[in-house]
Amino acid sequence: MDKKIKVGITHGDPNGIGYEVILKTLSNPGIAELCTPVIYGSAKIVGYYRKGMELPQMQVNTIQNAAQAKEGEANIINVVGEDFKIEPGTPSKTAGEAAFAALERAVADLRSGDIDVLVTAPINKDTIQSDTFHFPGHTEYLESSLGDGNEALMILANDRIRIALVTTHLPIAKVAEAITREAVLAKLRIFNRSLMRDFNIGHPRIAVLSLNPHAGDGGLLGNEEAEIISPAIEDASKEKILAFGPYAADGFFGTEAYRKFDGVLAMYHDQGLAPFKTIAMDSGVNFTAGLPYVRTSPDHGTGFDIAGQGVASEESFRQAIYMAIDTFRSRCAFDDARANPLRRQYFDKGKDNVVLDLSKDDSAQQA
């Protein structure tokens, strides 16, 4: 691939740690050697955080659209007015509006092909709410705006573990009713394909966690395992998906059984994210699978408590950029390998123009 991958980066909540982790990441010259970064945000806010935290000096080109992005350098498209009031660590409605403005513009450019992948800095899920954004988080918004009818799957990943979720930003009181045989099977299908296409794993093995403590204890602590999850695993096996379980979550992570699998399907948000962040907090990445476009983000939030102090780690954000690039390349290779399959032909060496075309008739005749 000759042309560098164009990475769209949304600034997230401008009063959080988004600008800090973005600027720290892009100050590494190696990033611009891998891709062409395009920030959706504000040059004014870039200057504010760079000077206020004494971050390394770096060139950021202000452009009007992604087509003007310069390779080998960081670029920024202004989506926030000059009158925006920067208040590090303070949630505000104007900050939520600024976060959505960046997201909306970047999604439009991703759809049109002006950028190749999307990396999102953290948003505040409360202040971003409006008539145009009424979703629990990025994943649900992106499914609606980019899915084209496809279902999204949240995957938390690093080089040691990949955890996907059946339910995402859902109150715990509503989780059990959302765990259906159809839902578990649907997520297994998406997860299996993503592990092959996005992570380049030939025959992925997927562990499925239980919903109830001790996997229901034979029905004593719940029947979802026997009536819903196990039948869904059996359905998946009939489709040649290598799914196993259900496993009780506590022992599964306590014994490091996850090391034996290529992916883990958790039933709800904290069941998967609590152990994941314990294992991989600094290097973890949130990847949205199942959509026609590549989107990643760091696995942390807005960090209001440390915003503007210069102490935020950029490692997760850096890994999010790396994963977006790797996933884009993996998808291209996966799709290219399966495009325009060769006709099944037989060539008899030593004879001129002897071709048996087996693609049309099993009883092929000599051409």
C-alpha positions as CSV (number, residue, x, y, z in Angstrom):
1,M,0.0,0.0,0.0
2,D,1.8,3.1,-1.3
3,K,-0.4,5.8,0.0
4,K,-0.3,6.3,3.8
5,I,-3.4,5.5,5.7
6,K,-5.3,8.6,6.6
7,V,-6.3,8.5,10.3
8,G,-9.1,10.7,11.4
9,I,-8.9,11.7,15.1
10,T,-11.7,13.3,17.0
11,H,-10.8,15.4,20.0
12,G,-13.4,14.0,22.3
13,D,-14.4,16.2,25.2
14,P,-12.1,19.2,25.0
15,N,-12.1,19.7,28.7
16,G,-10.8,16.2,29.3
17,I,-7.5,14.5,28.6
18,G,-8.2,14.0,24.9
19,Y,-5.9,16.8,23.6
20,E,-3.1,15.7,26.0
21,V,-3.0,12.1,24.8
22,I,-3.4,13.2,21.2
23,L,-0.6,15.7,21.3
24,K,1.7,13.4,23.3
25,T,1.1,10.6,20.7
26,L,1.6,12.7,17.6
27,S,4.8,14.3,19.0
28,N,6.4,11.0,18.3
29,P,7.7,11.4,14.7
30,G,7.2,7.7,14.1
31,I,3.5,8.1,13.9
32,A,3.6,10.4,10.9
33,E,5.9,7.8,9.2
34,L,3.1,5.3,9.6
35,C,0.0,7.4,8.7
36,T,-1.4,10.8,7.9
37,P,-3.1,12.1,11.1
38,V,-6.1,14.4,10.6
39,I,-7.5,15.9,13.9
40,Y,-11.0,17.1,14.1
41,G,-11.0,19.8,16.8
42,S,-9.5,23.3,17.2
43,A,-6.1,24.7,16.5
44,K,-6.7,27.2,19.4
45,I,-7.3,24.4,21.9
46,V,-4.2,22.6,20.6
47,G,-2.1,25.7,21.4
48,Y,-3.7,26.1,24.8
49,Y,-2.9,22.6,26.0
50,R,0.5,22.4,24.3
51,K,1.7,25.6,26.0
52,G,-0.1,25.0,29.3
53,M,1.4,21.6,29.8
54,E,4.7,22.5,28.1
55,L,4.3,19.7,25.6
56,P,6.9,19.3,22.8
57,Q,6.7,21.8,20.0
58,M,5.2,20.2,16.9
59,Q,3.9,21.4,13.5
60,V,0.1,21.1,13.1
61,N,-1.3,22.2,9.7
62,T,-4.7,23.8,9.7
63,I,-6.7,22.6,6.7
64,Q,-10.2,23.0,5.4
65,N,-10.8,19.4,4.5
66,A,-9.1,16.0,4.7
67,A,-8.1,16.0,1.1
68,Q,-5.6,18.9,1.9
69,A,-3.9,16.8,4.6
70,K,-0.1,16.8,4.3
71,E,1.7,13.4,4.5
72,G,4.4,13.2,7.2
73,E,2.8,15.9,9.3
74,A,-0.2,16.3,11.7
75,N,-3.2,18.1,10.3
76,I,-6.2,19.7,12.0
77,I,-9.7,20.7,10.7
78,N,-11.3,23.3,12.9
79,V,-14.8,22.3,14.0
80,V,-15.1,24.5,17.1
81,G,-15.5,28.3,17.1
82,E,-12.8,30.6,18.4
83,D,-15.1,31.7,21.3
84,F,-15.1,28.2,22.9
85,K,-14.2,28.5,26.6
86,I,-11.6,25.9,27.7
87,E,-12.2,24.7,31.2
88,P,-10.0,21.6,31.9
89,G,-11.7,19.1,34.2
90,T,-15.1,20.7,33.9
91,P,-18.0,19.0,32.2
92,S,-20.1,21.4,30.2
93,K,-22.8,21.5,27.6
94,T,-20.6,23.5,25.2
95,A,-17.9,20.9,25.5
96,G,-20.4,18.2,24.7
97,E,-21.4,20.1,21.6
98,A,-17.8,20.5,20.6
99,A,-17.3,16.7,21.0
100,F,-20.2,16.0,18.8
101,A,-19.2,18.5,16.1
102,A,-15.9,16.7,15.7
103,L,-17.5,13.3,15.7
104,E,-20.2,14.2,13.1
105,R,-17.6,15.8,10.7
106,A,-15.3,12.8,11.0
107,V,-18.0,10.3,10.4
108,A,-19.1,12.1,7.3
109,D,-15.5,12.1,6.0
110,L,-15.1,8.4,6.9
111,R,-18.3,7.6,4.9
112,S,-17.1,9.6,1.9
113,G,-13.6,8.0,1.9
114,D,-11.8,11.2,2.8
115,I,-10.2,9.4,5.8
116,D,-9.5,5.7,6.0
117,V,-10.0,4.9,9.7
118,L,-11.4,6.7,12.8
119,V,-9.8,7.0,16.2
120,T,-11.9,8.7,18.8
121,A,-10.8,10.4,22.0
122,P,-13.1,10.0,25.0
123,I,-16.5,11.8,25.3
124,N,-18.6,12.6,28.3
125,K,-21.7,10.5,27.7
126,D,-23.9,13.0,29.6
127,T,-22.9,16.4,28.2
128,I,-22.9,15.2,24.6
129,Q,-26.6,14.3,24.7
130,S,-28.8,16.4,22.5
131,D,-31.5,16.1,19.9
132,T,-28.9,14.9,17.4
133,F,-27.0,12.6,19.8
134,H,-29.2,10.4,22.0
135,F,-27.0,7.3,22.4
136,P,-25.4,5.7,25.4
137,G,-22.0,6.0,23.8
138,H,-19.8,6.0,20.6
139,T,-20.5,2.3,19.7
140,E,-24.3,2.8,19.5
141,Y,-24.0,6.1,17.6
142,L,-21.5,4.6,15.1
143,E,-23.8,1.6,14.5
144,S,-26.6,4.0,13.7
145,S,-24.6,6.3,11.5
146,L,-22.1,3.9,9.8
147,G,-23.7,0.5,10.2
148,D,-25.7,0.3,7.0
149,G,-27.8,-2.3,8.8
150,N,-24.9,-4.1,10.3
151,E,-24.7,-4.8,14.0
152,A,-21.8,-3.4,16.0
153,L,-19.8,-5.3,18.5
154,M,-17.6,-3.8,21.2
155,I,-14.2,-5.5,21.5
156,L,-11.6,-4.6,24.1
157,A,-8.2,-5.8,22.9
158,N,-4.5,-5.8,23.3
159,D,-1.8,-8.3,22.4
160,R,-2.7,-10.6,25.3
161,I,-6.5,-10.7,25.4
162,R,-9.6,-9.8,23.3
163,I,-13.0,-9.4,25.1
164,A,-16.3,-8.8,23.3
165,L,-19.6,-7.9,24.9
166,V,-23.1,-9.1,24.2
167,T,-24.6,-6.0,25.9
168,T,-22.7,-2.7,26.2
169,H,-24.0,0.5,27.9
170,L,-27.0,-1.1,29.5
171,P,-28.2,-0.7,33.1
172,I,-27.5,-3.9,35.1
173,A,-31.2,-4.3,35.8
174,K,-31.9,-4.7,32.1
175,V,-29.0,-7.1,31.2
176,A,-30.8,-10.4,31.9
177,E,-33.7,-9.7,29.6
178,A,-31.3,-8.7,26.8
179,I,-29.4,-12.0,27.0
180,T,-31.3,-14.1,24.4
181,R,-30.2,-17.1,22.4
182,E,-30.4,-15.0,19.2
183,A,-28.3,-12.2,20.7
184,V,-25.5,-14.4,21.9
185,L,-25.4,-16.2,18.6
186,A,-25.4,-13.0,16.6
187,K,-22.5,-11.6,18.7
188,L,-20.6,-14.9,18.2
189,R,-20.9,-14.6,14.5
190,I,-19.6,-11.0,14.4
191,F,-16.8,-11.8,16.9
192,N,-15.7,-14.9,14.9
193,R,-15.6,-13.0,11.6
194,S,-13.8,-10.1,13.2
195,L,-11.1,-12.3,14.7
196,M,-10.5,-13.7,11.3
197,R,-10.8,-10.6,9.2
198,D,-9.6,-7.8,11.6
199,F,-7.1,-9.8,13.7
200,N,-5.8,-12.3,11.1
201,I,-6.6,-15.4,13.1
202,G,-7.3,-18.4,11.0
203,H,-9.6,-20.6,13.2
204,P,-10.4,-18.6,16.3
205,R,-11.3,-20.2,19.6
206,I,-13.9,-18.3,21.5
207,A,-14.7,-18.7,25.2
208,V,-18.2,-17.7,26.3
209,L,-18.8,-16.5,29.8
210,S,-21.9,-17.3,31.9
211,L,-24.3,-14.7,33.1
212,N,-24.9,-16.0,36.6
213,P,-22.4,-16.8,39.4
214,H,-20.8,-20.3,39.1
215,A,-22.5,-20.6,35.7
216,G,-25.9,-20.9,37.4
217,D,-24.9,-23.9,39.6
218,G,-27.1,-26.3,37.7
219,G,-30.1,-23.9,37.9
220,L,-29.8,-23.0,41.5
221,L,-28.5,-19.5,40.7
222,G,-30.2,-19.0,37.3
223,N,-31.3,-20.9,34.2
224,E,-29.9,-18.6,31.5
225,E,-26.8,-20.8,31.0
226,A,-28.9,-24.0,30.3
227,E,-31.7,-22.4,28.5
228,I,-30.0,-19.6,26.5
229,I,-26.2,-19.5,26.5
230,S,-25.5,-23.2,26.0
231,P,-28.0,-23.6,23.2
232,A,-26.5,-20.5,21.5
233,I,-23.0,-22.1,21.7
234,E,-24.5,-25.3,20.1
235,D,-26.0,-23.2,17.3
236,A,-22.6,-21.6,16.7
237,S,-20.9,-24.9,16.6
238,K,-23.2,-26.0,13.8
239,E,-22.0,-23.0,11.9
240,K,-18.4,-24.2,12.5
241,I,-17.7,-21.4,15.0
242,L,-15.3,-22.7,17.7
243,A,-17.2,-21.5,20.8
244,F,-16.8,-23.1,24.2
245,G,-18.4,-22.6,27.6
246,P,-20.2,-21.1,29.4
247,Y,-17.5,-20.5,31.9
248,A,-18.0,-18.8,35.3
249,A,-16.3,-15.5,35.0
250,D,-14.5,-15.4,38.3
251,G,-12.6,-18.6,37.9
252,F,-12.0,-18.0,34.2
253,F,-10.0,-14.9,34.8
254,G,-8.5,-16.0,38.2
255,T,-6.9,-19.1,36.6
256,E,-5.9,-17.1,33.4
257,A,-7.9,-19.5,31.3
258,Y,-8.3,-16.7,28.8
259,R,-4.8,-17.4,27.6
260,K,-6.1,-20.6,25.9
261,F,-8.5,-18.7,23.7
262,D,-8.3,-16.1,20.9
263,G,-11.3,-14.2,22.2
264,V,-13.7,-14.1,25.1
265,L,-17.4,-13.2,24.9
266,A,-18.7,-11.5,28.0
267,M,-22.4,-11.0,28.8
268,Y,-22.3,-7.5,30.0
269,H,-20.1,-4.4,30.3
270,D,-18.4,-4.7,33.7
271,Q,-18.1,-8.5,33.5
272,G,-15.7,-8.0,30.6
273,L,-14.2,-4.6,31.1
274,A,-13.3,-4.9,34.8
275,P,-10.9,-7.8,34.3
276,F,-9.7,-6.4,30.9
277,K,-8.7,-3.1,32.4
278,T,-7.0,-4.9,35.3
279,I,-5.0,-6.9,32.8
280,A,-4.4,-4.3,30.1
281,M,-5.3,-0.8,31.3
282,D,-2.4,1.1,29.7
283,S,-2.3,-0.8,26.4
284,G,-6.0,-1.6,25.9
285,V,-8.0,-0.5,22.9
286,N,-11.7,-0.3,22.3
287,F,-12.4,-1.6,18.8
288,T,-15.9,-1.4,17.1
289,A,-16.3,-4.6,15.1
290,G,-19.0,-5.5,12.7
291,L,-19.2,-2.2,10.8
292,P,-18.0,-1.5,7.2
293,Y,-15.5,1.0,8.7
294,V,-12.6,0.8,11.2
295,R,-12.9,2.6,14.5
296,T,-10.8,2.4,17.6
297,S,-10.4,4.4,20.8
298,P,-8.4,4.3,24.0
299,D,-10.0,2.1,26.7
300,H,-10.2,5.0,29.3
301,G,-12.6,7.9,29.8
302,T,-12.3,11.7,29.8
303,G,-10.1,11.8,32.9
304,F,-11.6,15.1,34.2
305,D,-9.8,14.6,37.5
306,I,-6.3,14.9,35.9
307,A,-7.2,17.0,32.8
308,G,-4.7,19.8,32.1
309,Q,-2.1,18.5,34.5
310,G,0.2,16.8,32.0
311,V,0.1,13.4,33.8
312,A,-2.2,11.4,31.5
313,S,-0.6,8.4,29.8
314,E,-0.9,8.4,26.0
315,E,-0.1,4.6,25.7
316,S,-3.7,3.5,25.1
317,F,-4.3,6.2,22.6
318,R,-1.1,5.3,20.7
319,Q,-2.1,1.7,20.7
320,A,-5.5,2.7,19.3
321,I,-3.8,4.3,16.3
322,Y,-1.6,1.3,15.8
323,M,-4.6,-1.0,15.9
324,A,-6.6,1.1,13.5
325,I,-3.8,0.9,11.0
326,D,-3.2,-2.8,11.5
327,T,-6.9,-3.6,11.2
328,F,-7.3,-1.6,8.0
329,R,-4.4,-3.5,6.5
330,S,-5.7,-6.8,7.7
331,R,-9.1,-6.2,6.2
332,C,-7.6,-5.2,2.9
333,A,-5.5,-8.4,2.8
334,F,-8.4,-10.6,3.9
335,D,-10.7,-9.1,1.3
336,D,-8.1,-9.2,-1.5
337,A,-7.4,-12.8,-0.9
338,R,-11.1,-13.7,-1.4
339,A,-11.8,-11.4,-4.3
340,N,-12.0,-12.7,-7.9
341,P,-11.2,-16.3,-7.1
342,L,-9.4,-18.2,-9.8
343,R,-11.3,-20.5,-12.1
344,R,-10.5,-24.1,-11.2
345,Q,-8.2,-25.1,-14.1
346,Y,-5.9,-28.0,-14.9
347,F,-2.8,-27.5,-17.0
348,D,-1.2,-30.5,-18.6
349,K,2.5,-29.7,-18.9
350,G,4.0,-30.5,-22.3
351,K,0.9,-29.9,-24.3
352,D,-0.2,-26.7,-25.9
353,N,-3.3,-24.9,-24.6
354,V,-4.7,-27.8,-22.8
355,V,-7.1,-26.3,-20.2
356,L,-9.8,-28.1,-18.2
357,D,-12.3,-25.6,-16.8
358,L,-13.8,-27.2,-13.7
359,S,-15.6,-24.1,-12.6
360,K,-18.7,-24.8,-14.8
361,D,-19.1,-28.5,-15.0
362,D,-17.6,-31.4,-13.1
363,S,-17.3,-33.4,-16.3
364,A,-15.2,-30.7,-17.9
365,Q,-14.0,-31.1,-21.5
366,Q,-10.8,-30.2,-23.2
367,A,-10.7,-26.7,-24.5
